[in-house]
């Protein structure tokens, strides 16, 4: 009997290119585990500034077993994260590699970011259930590595840009902060952004609000470790019911798109602002059209948005589920509906949009 099943023809070159890309992504996933291990075990730090090292020397420095270290080193060489010297059979972390892998204060430091996909894998069953039922997943129901990974990853970006570039891009805000302003950091998480501003502007008062109590406990500890003991408080509150105290500046750092009713959140900000107050909205970089969001950054943000941002917004009521790639036009519409009359892009990076809203 002849097989009359329709067989779709395909372009071999396109198939080969797609398979190569898929394999590259798979390799990157394996590599992320190695980067996380290198970070947790102190292997990168042991190599930083040490020059060429044998596997045994590195194992001794990091108090690890040599055979494991040698295999790990070879994985790093294969991925381009460690230099190898064949003649001496030694391995070296270049200054550039150290900035990305060993220096926790570098704006290019990446290892902590791998905690986020690790948490996404750990929560896969929850994501499957959410897809099937349409239900949400609250932020606090995720694997614990999510909050830690997000906070640690964003911390260095904020440290490099918040005080130096983002705040100065807003009209008149730095002058107010220098003189003494009242600031709300809504959805502050571990409070890195709150602490950075409080250190830079000691004459101002900063209030960090978040609904995740465990994150707020971390925020208090982080503030104490940074030596910020006055002019800063952290309180449990939702983004639509924190005290309306007449704030000169209300900040949303990568948080508004996670909320179930962003229009209500923006409307509460309008009520909570002082006359001539400002809202600073920091959101993941996105263009307004899907076809213009084709990049490694957009792919990462859409993926995280699927299982984290959209999931939380649905759990939070889901009246308007923006997702992490909302784009400036949709965000401007949110603030227009909330009564704001001025909305502009004040600054941008490959990873962030910094938007200013005023009444």
Buried (B, 14 or more C-beta within 10 A) or exposed (E): EEEEEEEEEEEEEEEEEEEEEEEEEEEEEEBBEBBBBBBEBBBBBBBBEBEBBBBEBBBBBBEBEBEBBBEBBBBBEEBEBBBBEEEEEBBBBBEEBBBBBBBEEBEEBBBBBBBBBBBBEBBEEBBEEBEEEEEBBEBBEBBEBBBBBBBBBBBBBBBBBBBEEBBEBBEEBBEBBEEEBBBBBBBBBBBBBBBBBBBBBBEBBBBBBBBBEEBBEBBBEBBEEBEBEEBBBBEEBBBBEBEEEEBBBBBBBBBBBBBBBBBBBBBBBBEBBBEEBBBBBBBBBBBBEEEEBEEEBBEBBBBBBBBBBBBBBBBBBBEBBBBBBBBBEBBBBBBBBBEBEEBBBBBEBEBBBBBBBBB
